[in-house]
Amino acid sequence: MNIKPHIAEWQDEDRPFSQPLLPSDTLQIRVNDRRFPFLSYVIPHLSYNCAILRRLKCSYMNLPVKYAQGYWHMDQQLVERWLELQTGLIAVINILNDQCNLILPLHYETYPLPSTYGFQTRRIREKQIRTAAMHAKAAFGPLVATCSYIISKTSKFTEPHARWQQCLIDNGVHPQWVEELTRSPITDFSQDAHRVGVIITPACEFPEVLPRLLLANVPTWILWDNQNDYADVKAIIPYRPTPARARFYQVPHHRRRVLRALASCPEKPGSFS
């Protein structure tokens, strides 16, 4: 990979998550969060053209819904396919996490699942079921990102016949499903995936994850409070800013900080909403 770091500017501001958590919170680049390390793998403009995700290819208006016995509900066949997808992705995550002995951050948390938005339940009003379904569809974004994140933590995950694929098959996942998984955006670790990315700060508990982020082509920025940050992290030292650039970008009254951008990142972190 041809990495040519450059300086970008970022206003250090607090961007709290919504309460309760919303899928839309994941579309904006954030500082690394030990609870949700998978958010950097989110694909804001997720394509649904592959076999696994095609069932999600619907909009608010063309979502198939029916009215029966005084209630609106989503087409039952589609409900079952969405639930099947959720179950399948969770299985991939759990199998690889258990069988590959992956180490997750101490305070790791899962994001709300699509089913928590109730797309599988009946509603009195048509608008309610359509809205619930769209929230659920959006919630597949963080779930897909979690799957990508877990896969990227396995050995040699970018190889054509990586260990994680056989691990899934050996633990009951149908070979065809695994094959389709390899053809989906979930396992697209090229720059064309356009994942949302992450900002690493001196407070990051696992700054050594940088090489894996770069291997997965996750846009990554490194925030520096001073030039000596990350002094003990060999993976980050090559991207340390020069003293001249550090002095130029540290303007206290603007709360500016030095920020290194890696790989093919945009000039500044931004929102993909």
C-alpha positions in Angstrom: 0.0 0.0 0.0 1.3 3.4 -0.9 0.8 5.5 2.3 1.6 9.2 2.1 0.5 10.9 5.3 -0.7 14.4 5.1 -1.8 17.0 7.7 -5.5 17.7 8.1 -7.3 19.8 10.7 -9.9 18.6 13.0 -11.9 20.5 15.6 -11.9 18.4 18.8 -15.5 18.4 19.8 -17.7 16.1 21.7 -20.1 14.1 19.6 -22.3 12.1 22.0 -24.3 9.1 20.8 -28.0 9.4 20.8 -29.9 7.8 23.7 -31.1 5.3 22.8 -28.5 4.5 20.2 -29.5 5.1 16.6 -28.1 3.6 13.4 -27.6 7.2 12.1 -25.0 7.7 14.8 -22.7 5.3 12.9 -22.6 7.3 9.7 -20.3 10.0 11.1 -16.6 9.4 11.7 -15.8 9.4 15.4 -12.9 9.1 17.8 -12.1 5.5 18.6 -14.6 4.2 21.2 -13.6 1.1 23.1 -17.3 0.1 23.3 -17.8 0.1 19.6 -14.5 -0.6 17.8 -16.4 -1.9 14.8 -18.0 1.4 13.9 -14.9 2.4 11.8 -15.9 -0.5 9.4 -19.4 1.0 8.7 -20.1 1.5 5.0 -22.3 4.6 4.8 -23.5 3.8 1.2 -23.9 0.1 1.6 -24.7 -1.7 -1.7 -27.5 -4.3 -1.6 -26.7 -5.8 -5.0 -25.1 -9.0 -3.6 -27.0 -12.2 -2.9 -26.8 -11.9 0.8 -27.9 -8.3 1.1 -30.3 -8.1 -1.8 -33.2 -8.8 0.6 -32.6 -5.3 2.0 -33.0 -3.6 -1.3 -36.2 -1.7 -0.7 -37.3 1.8 0.2 -39.9 3.4 2.5 -42.4 3.6 -0.4 -41.9 0.2 -2.1 -41.6 -1.9 1.0 -44.1 -4.8 0.7 -46.7 -4.4 3.4 -50.2 -5.8 3.8 -53.3 -4.9 5.8 -55.2 -7.7 7.5 -57.5 -8.0 10.5 -57.1 -4.3 11.4 -53.3 -4.3 11.4 -50.5 -3.5 9.0 -47.6 -5.8 8.7 -44.5 -6.4 6.5 -44.6 -9.2 4.0 -44.0 -12.3 6.0 -41.6 -13.9 3.6 -39.4 -10.7 3.7 -39.7 -10.7 7.5 -38.3 -14.2 7.6 -35.5 -13.3 5.2 -34.5 -10.3 7.3 -34.5 -12.4 10.4 -32.5 -15.1 8.6 -29.9 -12.5 7.6 -29.6 -11.2 11.2 -29.2 -14.7 12.5 -26.6 -15.5 9.9 -24.5 -12.5 10.6 -24.7 -13.0 14.3 -23.6 -16.6 13.8 -20.5 -15.5 11.8 -19.6 -13.1 14.5 -20.0 -15.6 17.4 -18.3 -18.5 15.6 -15.2 -16.5 14.6 -15.0 -14.8 18.0 -15.1 -18.2 19.8 -13.2 -20.4 17.4 -10.4 -17.9 16.6 -9.9 -16.9 20.2 -10.3 -13.2 19.3 -9.6 -10.6 22.0 -12.2 -7.8 22.2 -11.9 -4.6 24.2 -12.9 -4.9 27.9 -15.9 -2.6 27.5 -17.0 -3.9 24.2 -20.8 -3.5 23.5 -23.0 -4.6 20.7 -25.2 -2.2 18.7 -29.0 -2.5 18.7 -30.0 -5.4 16.4 -32.4 -4.8 13.5 -35.1 -6.9 15.2 -35.2 -4.4 18.1 -37.0 -2.0 15.9 -40.0 -4.4 15.5 -40.2 -4.8 11.8 -41.6 -8.3 12.5 -44.6 -7.0 14.5 -48.0 -5.8 13.5 -48.8 -2.1 13.6 -52.0 -0.1 13.7 -50.9 2.4 11.1 -49.1 1.8 7.8 -46.6 4.6 8.5 -45.6 2.8 11.7 -44.6 -0.4 10.1 -42.8 1.3 7.2 -40.8 3.5 9.6 -39.9 0.5 11.8 -38.7 -1.4 8.8 -36.5 1.5 7.6 -34.9 1.8 11.1 -34.3 -2.0 11.1 -32.8 -1.8 7.6 -30.4 1.0 8.8 -29.5 -1.2 11.8 -28.1 -3.8 9.5 -25.3 -1.3 8.8 -23.6 -1.6 12.2 -24.3 -5.4 12.2 -22.6 -5.7 8.8 -19.7 -3.6 10.1 -19.4 -5.8 13.2 -19.1 -8.8 10.9 -16.4 -7.1 8.9 -14.5 -6.1 12.0 -14.5 -9.6 13.4 -13.4 -11.1 10.1 -10.5 -8.5 10.0 -9.3 -9.7 13.4 -8.7 -13.2 12.0 -5.4 -14.5 10.6 -4.6 -13.5 7.0 -8.2 -12.4 6.5 -7.6 -10.8 3.0 -6.4 -14.0 1.4 -8.7 -15.7 -1.2 -9.1 -18.9 1.0 -8.5 -17.4 4.4 -8.8 -19.4 7.6 -12.0 -17.7 8.7 -13.9 -19.2 5.7 -13.1 -22.8 6.6 -13.7 -22.1 10.2 -17.3 -21.1 9.4 -17.9 -24.1 7.3 -16.4 -26.4 9.9 -18.8 -25.0 12.4 -22.0 -25.5 10.5 -22.3 -22.5 8.1 -23.3 -23.6 4.6 -20.4 -23.4 2.1 -22.6 -21.5 -0.4 -23.5 -18.9 2.3 -19.8 -18.5 3.0 -19.1 -18.1 -0.7 -21.7 -15.5 -1.0 -20.3 -13.7 2.0 -16.9 -13.4 0.2 -18.7 -11.7 -2.7 -20.4 -9.1 -0.5 -19.4 -5.7 0.8 -19.0 -7.3 4.2 -15.7 -8.8 3.1 -14.6 -6.0 0.7 -11.5 -4.7 2.3 -10.4 -2.6 -0.7 -10.4 1.2 -0.8 -13.5 0.9 -3.0 -15.5 -0.1 0.1 -15.4 3.5 1.4 -15.8 2.7 5.0 -16.5 5.5 7.4 -13.1 5.4 9.2 -11.8 6.3 12.7 -9.8 8.9 14.5 -7.2 7.4 16.9 -6.3 9.6 19.9 -3.6 9.3 22.6 -6.3 7.9 24.9 -6.8 5.0 22.6 -6.4 1.7 24.6 -5.4 -0.3 21.5 -3.4 2.0 19.2 -1.5 -1.1 18.0 -4.6 -2.0 15.8 -3.3 0.5 13.2 -1.7 -2.1 10.9 -4.9 -4.1 10.8 -7.0 -1.0 10.1 -4.7 -0.2 7.2 -4.7 -3.7 5.9 -8.5 -3.5 5.9 -8.3 -0.2 4.1 -10.3 1.6 6.9 -9.6 5.3 6.6 -7.6 6.2 9.7 -6.5 9.5 11.3 -4.1 9.9 14.2 -4.7 12.8 16.5 -1.6 14.2 18.3 -1.6 16.3 21.4 2.1 16.6 21.2 4.9 15.1 19.1 5.8 12.5 21.8 2.4 10.8 21.8 2.4 7.1 21.0 6.1 7.0 21.7 5.9 3.3 22.7 3.7 2.3 19.8 6.0 1.2 16.9 3.2 1.0 14.4 2.4 4.7 14.8 5.9 6.2 15.1 6.4 6.4 11.3 3.5 8.8 11.0 4.7 11.2 13.7 4.4 14.8 12.5 7.6 16.9 12.2 8.2 19.5 14.9 7.6 22.3 12.4 4.2 21.0 11.4 3.3 20.4 15.0 4.1 24.0 15.9 2.2 25.3 12.9 -1.0 23.4 13.6 -1.1 23.9 17.4 -3.1 27.1 17.8 -4.5 27.1 21.4 -7.3 29.6 21.0 -8.7 27.5 18.1 -8.2 24.3 20.0 -6.5 22.8 16.9 -4.5 19.7 17.1 -2.1 17.9 14.7 -3.9 15.2 12.7 -2.3 12.7 10.4 -4.3 11.2 7.7 -3.3 7.8 6.3 -3.9 6.0 3.0 -6.5 7.5 0.7 -8.4 9.5 3.3 -10.3 12.6 2.4 -8.7 15.9 3.4 -10.8 16.2 6.5 -12.9 13.7 8.5 -16.6 14.4 7.8 -20.1 13.1 7.9 -21.6 10.7 5.4 -25.2 11.3 6.3 
